[in-house]
Amino acid sequence: MSFVLDDAFQYLERGYSHERLAHAYLITGPDGSGKRELAARLIALVNKVEVGTLDEMMGDSVRVVRPESRSRIIKVAQMRELEKSFYMSGASGKMKVGVIDEADRMVEAAENAFLKTLEEPPVGCLLIMITAYPEQLLDTILSRCIQVPLRVTQQRPHTEREKVLLESLAKYSASGKRSPSRALGLMSRFTMQFKEVKAEIGKDHAAALKRETELYQKTTEGDWLKKRDEYYKALTESMYLHQRTGLVELLVSWLADALRCQVGYGRL
């Protein structure tokens, strides 16, 4: 079950008021669902400060780790620096909070380093991970966090792919003609969208891997590049499933409105 932003915060607030707040949370959801805002609200709640952006709330008590460098990854060194900060003195009465933004960008070694912190969390610390792709994380990390999935509540602009789908549906509807061949043609255009989406994502990731190979092949050892190749393949599949789900949900919404029109219901 996913939450809207306000309901998710009330859920966390109840846990805090009953002294049942977990030591680690994984906040997930698509773009526009409010993942970072929820993390900021949680920080403000436990440290009794005003809510701001994550960057505005950074300080001695709050550290935020993000992907860095051209390869957009979170490195082991970043996670070790975060862990060290938990043991440094901070403001009196404040919890130490570590936020890992775009947690799916952690390399495997960084995930393993963070796993040790999750298994033996420092006293008085709160760990928050944020990602749109939780399936990219190790199962051992997922099992040690309380997941808080969010959903988008406000209408967002349609993507180019969604616009193409809506145009196809509009043409099919406006023609007034109904036949198995036309229905199959519409289905063919719909499935073609999936293939094009996956091809585009794969092309972008192949280019990213090529850049990494050119930059690091002479400075890395072992099977690092092989692991990066596996990472991008997994990320391609994850992002494809994410976009495919959006297209399917749009189709279902359109069909639901079509049924509402048939029975004379005006609110679409």
Summary of the structure (lengths in Angstrom):
residues: 268
radius of gyration: 22.3
end to end distance: 24.1
largest distance: 72.1
contacts: 735
relative contact order: 0.12
helix: 58%
strand: 12%
